[in-house]
Amino acid sequence: MEKDEITYHNPKKQRRYDQAYLKMATEWAKLSHCSRKQVGALIVKQGMIISDGYNGTPSGFPNSCEDEQGDTQWYVLHAEANAITKVARSNNSSEGSTLYITLSPCKECSKLILQAGIKRVVYMTAYKDISGLEFLSQAGIEVVHMPND
């Protein structure tokens, strides 16, 4: 079995790595042009960051995430969706990886996480609808809440 974040036998070491990757995801979130929420995500496999993402518009679209009323444009991509699609365009595989994200996944992104083979999700803040987290847990994906300390 390959060594990855799931197989650390030292809980203190795992927690230190989890905190460090979440801090990095927090910094990545600052790249988002969205006004309402800035969310960052990293996908880590075997101790390496294989993908990153933040919420925003698709390539080639204006960087305005909200309309004139302040509502999010329908085509804005969530941070985890951006990270997963970035892996899909690379030579990497997210099978067995860990997703670090500043805001827990919604229902739609939870399906992408499962299909991408991600085995562990570490998040800082819970999204208003926790059904995505419940879905991931039911699917056997380890879900870890790690609030900002």
N, C-alpha and C positions, 0 to 999 in steps of 0.2 A: 504494500500500500504506500502511495506517495505521501510525503509529509506535507501537510497544509495546515491552515489555521484551526481546523476542527480537531486535529490530533495533538495539539499541545497538551502535555500532561500536567503542566504547572499552571494552575488557575491564575496566579498573580501575573505570570508572564503573558498569558492570554489577555487578561484585563488591560495590561499596559499597551499591548499591540492594538486592542480594540479601541482604547481611548485615543491613541495616536492617529489611527486611521479615521476616526470620527472627527478629530480636529482638522485633519486634512480635507475631509468632505465639507466641513464648515467653511474652510477657506475657499474651496472650489465653488460653493454656493454663492459666494460674493461676485462671481463672474456673471451670474444671471442678470438679465435686464428686466426681470419681472418686478413690479412694484409691490404687489400684494404679499408674495412669498418668494423667498429665495431658498432653493433646495439643492443640495449637492449630494453626489453619490460616487462611490469608488467600488470597483470589483477587484478583489484580491484573491490570488490563487498561488499556492506554494510560496507564500511570502513576497509575492510581486504584485504590484498594481498592474492589472491587465487592461483596465478600462476606467474611464471617468465620465461623469456627465453632470449637467445642471439643467434645471428647467428653463425652457426657452422655445423660441420658434424654430421651425425646421430651416436647414441651410437654404439661403437664397431669399428668405422672407425678411421683412423689416423686423428689427429687434423689439418691437412693441408688443408686449404680452397681453395688455389689457385694452379694451375698447374705450370709447369716450365716456361710457357710464362706469368704468372701473371694473367691468366683468372680464374674466379671463377669456381670451380668444379660444375658440374650439380646437384649433390646430396646434396649440402649445403642447410641447412634449414634456413629460415629467422627467425628472433627473435620472431615475432608474431606467426608464425607457430609452433615454439617450445613451446611457452607459451600455445597456444590453445591445442596442442596435449597432453601436460602435464596435463591440466585440464581434458581432455577426459579419461586419465588413472587414475584419482582420483575419489573421491566421490563427488566432487564439480560440480557445474554447472555455466557456464559463462553467463547464461541468465540474461539480464539486467545490466551487468557489464560495467566497463570502461576499455579500453585498453590505457595504457600509453606507448608511443614508441618514440625512439629518431629520427627515420627516417620514414616518412609517408609510408603506405603500398603500395605494388605493386598491380597490377590487380589480380593476383592469391591469394594473402593473403587477399585481400579485400573480395573475395568470402567466404573464411574461416571465416572471422570476422562476416559477415552477418549470415552465417549458424550456428555459435556458439552462436548467440543471444546477442552478444555485442551491446550495445545501444549507446555507446559514445567512440570516439577515440580522444585522445589528443596527439599531436606530436610536436616535436621541429623543425625538418628540413624537407623540402619537397623533396621527391624523384624526380629524373629527369622526370619521367613520372607520371603526376598527374591524370591519368585516374582512378586509384584505389580510390583516394579521391572523384572524381566525382561520381563514382559508389556508394560509401558509402552514399554520400549526397542524391543521387537519391533514395536510399533504405530507407531513413528516419533516418539514423544514424547520430547523432550529431557529427560533425567534428570540432575540435578546434585546431588552430595553435597557439602554444605558444613558440615563439623563445627563445633561451637561453638568459636570461637577464644579 
